[in-house]
Amino acid sequence: MNSKQGTKNHNYYSKQGSPLGTIPSDELSNFSDWQDFDQRLAQEIILTKEKGQGLGLMLLDIERLKYINGYLGYELGDQLLSQISQRLQSIMTDRSFFCRYSSDQFAFVFPLGDQLHIYEKKAKDILKLFESPFIVENNILDISVMLGISVYCSLNPQESLEVEELIKFAHIALLRCKSLGKKRYQFYSPELDQKSHNLFLLRNDMHKALAEGQFQLYYQPLVDLYTNEILALEALLRWEHPRYGMISPGDFIPIMEETGFIKKVGKWVLGEVCRHHRQWLNEGFPPTKISVNFSSVQFTEDHFVENIQEILNSNQLDPRYLIIEITENLIMDNDRKVIEDIQRLQEMGIMIAVDDFGTGYSSLSYLDSFKVDVIKIDSSFIQKAPTNKTSAIITRSIITLAHELGIKLVAEGIETPEQLAYLQMFNCYAGQGFLFSKPVPQQEVKVILARNECS
């Protein structure tokens, strides 16, 4: 991202929290104009060069802020941003400053010397600010953030010391952090730059990949936690690139969503799921529910429901055997068309599952007004529940909630007998994870189905 893009609302505070410019452009925070930040950063670069010291630039991304604004309204969203900026001021040091870089991002400059571990500690200090929830007019908000970090120091002399380069490097690091999913901060390195270039090449390879059959579907069983009976199969998209080998979905799915290509690939996935289901039926296996992940981008497609119905009809798949997995974000966006489309899908007999339940903003808020068939507890809670008090309480609460509301429940990411025993103790009946089976290619699914028949 060029440092001059979208500059109108980029504003900043100094350590003391006072505006550093004379023309405030953001009434929310009284931050000074981005151009002032740009100039201040250029001055710090000059000082850093003269003193032979170090300089760090960090980009802080506030996840799901637009969904929070959509749910609370922008007035309360502004109150949240004001609270965030107050917390951020508490960790500022001499000569450090930060700005509101975009609607959901902040940029920081820390002239902290030439030791990388100092910047890592500062990153952890920033993340710690978000460990406790924010309270905005009786709304308790758990905010997740990620950091992309670009550092110039004597240990990394090859890095540029130009404003645009520092911002570009921090942006590349932030994108990598997002693609990794669970990691909360990422330092820039030249290797990341190469990876960013590779991702650009992948963007150009996608159409060819679909035409040449490079995409594959793997399946992971969802099982009864007491009998090991297979209850459903989750279809997972994989890409075996002829040059790069098996590519992580975390790398190519965001590109597909950004370009809209996910719409075309999504239709291919559903068609393949139907074809595989028909093949298993023809081989004598009983019908099995299949769960398919749908991106929010797919819901923006014209005639979305009709397209799904056409694919199911042409492949003779009973809608009762299809589960569509969506994210909490999709519902929290509160888009009328999306809600209506989901209701139409349910009227067809398709089940709707909320994936990664418990990681989104205010997970309970939509259950009162929106009918959900299945919730899937995020693996981050499951894997820590036997030993971590907080995760244990959250997991038990979600299980109880599902039972009380009559919603089916699936625990994700079960890897150990201890995790399984914990879930059984609190009457969680279904789950998936490596303890039972890793995702397998379509050709190996019938081995799993046959084993299920024998048991």
Secondary structure, DSSP 8 states (H G I E B T S, - for coil): --TTTT-TT-EEEETT--BSSSS--BTTTTB--HHHHHHHHHHHHHHHHHHT--EEEEEEEETTHHHHHHHH-HHHHHHHHHHHHHHHHTT--TT-EEEEEETTEEEEEE---S-HHHHHHHHHHHHHTTSS-EEETTEEE---EEEEEEEE-TT-TTS--SHHHHHHHHHHHHHHHHHHSS--EEE--HHHHHHHHHHHHHHHHHHHHHHTT-EEEEEEEEEETTT--EEEEEEEEEEEETTTEEE-HHHHHHHHHHHTHHHHHHHHHHHHHHHHHHHHHHTT----EEEEE--TTGGGSTTHHHHHHHHHHHTT--GGGEEEEEEHHHHHTT-HHHHHHHHHHHHHT-EEEEEEETSSTTTTTTTTTS--SEEEE-HHHHHHTTT-HHHHHHHHHHHHHHHHHT-EEEE----SHHHHHHHHHTT--EE-STTT---EEHHHHHHHHHHHHH-
